[in-house]
Amino acid sequence: MIIEEFKDIRIAYIRRIGKYGKGNKQLMENFKNYLKANDLFKDDATILGIALDNPIQTPENEQRYDVGIIITGREKHWDLPIRNIASGRYAVFDVAHTEDEVSNFWKNIQKLTADLSLDYTKPIIERYAFSKISLHLCEFCVPLK
């Protein structure tokens, strides 16, 4: 785990509302296909997945999930909405990009973050940098106070 400062990050994104799970995975695939079709899925691309609601507290039909690409400034324009990512410190965990390992991360998150001062007002961010994907890794960015 490393600590990283997020600052001035903007994403072009699409949002899905509904029960978390398979629909989020399909949204990610659709988003990657959109990027490829528009020649935006390049070696320096970084995709974020953001579950905006706590599934324990939010009804399934109201759960929001955003998938977006970090805007680098080289793009001419976007046909998608744009939003900011909350600035601040994040604990970044490398996780093998498999269903089992991602599931293990979520099952063990309390233990993994026990010594950290978490900021529960911000969502945990899944980060998929092209360079990490090629190594079969993804990152989970946990917001800190």
Long-range contacts (C-beta under 8 A, 24 or more apart in sequence): 1-91, 1-92, 1-93, 1-112, 2-91, 2-92, 3-89, 3-90, 3-91, 3-92, 3-144, 4-89, 4-90, 4-92, 4-141, 5-87, 5-88, 5-89, 5-90, 6-85, 6-86, 6-87, 6-88, 6-89, 6-90, 6-141, 7-87, 8-84, 8-87, 9-70, 9-84, 9-85, 9-87, 10-70, 10-71, 10-82, 10-83, 10-84, 10-85, 11-48, 11-66, 11-68, 11-69, 11-70, 11-71, 11-82, 11-83, 11-85, 12-68, 12-69, 12-71, 12-75, 12-78, 12-80, 12-81, 12-82, 13-48, 13-66, 13-67, 13-68, 13-69, 13-80, 13-81, 13-82, 13-83, 14-66, 14-67, 14-68, 14-80, 14-81, 15-64, 15-65, 15-66, 15-81, 16-64, 16-65, 16-66, 16-67, 17-61, 17-62, 17-63, 17-64, 17-65, 18-60, 18-61, 18-63, 19-60, 19-61, 19-63, 20-51, 20-55, 20-60, 20-63, 20-65, 23-65, 24-49, 24-51, 24-65, 24-67, 27-65, 27-67, 28-67, 31-67, 31-68, 31-69, 35-69, 40-69, 40-75, 42-130, 43-130, 43-131, 44-72, 44-130, 45-69, 45-70, 45-129, 45-130, 46-70, 46-127, 46-128, 46-129, 46-130, 47-127, 47-128, 48-85, 48-125, 48-126, 48-127, 48-128, 49-125, 49-126, 49-128, 50-85, 50-123, 50-125, 50-126, 51-123, 51-124, 52-123, 85-125, 86-122, 86-143, 88-119, 88-122, 88-143, 88-144, 89-143, 89-144, 90-125, 90-141, 90-142, 90-143, 90-144, 91-116, 91-141, 91-142, 91-144, 92-127, 92-139, 92-140, 92-141, 92-142, 93-139, 93-140, 93-141, 93-142, 94-132, 94-137, 94-138, 94-139, 95-137, 95-138, 95-139, 95-140, 96-136, 96-137, 97-128, 97-132, 97-133, 97-136, 97-137, 97-138, 98-136, 102-138, 105-140, 109-142, 113-142, 116-142, 116-144, 117-144, 117-145, 118-142, 118-143, 118-144, 118-145, 119-143, 119-144, 119-145
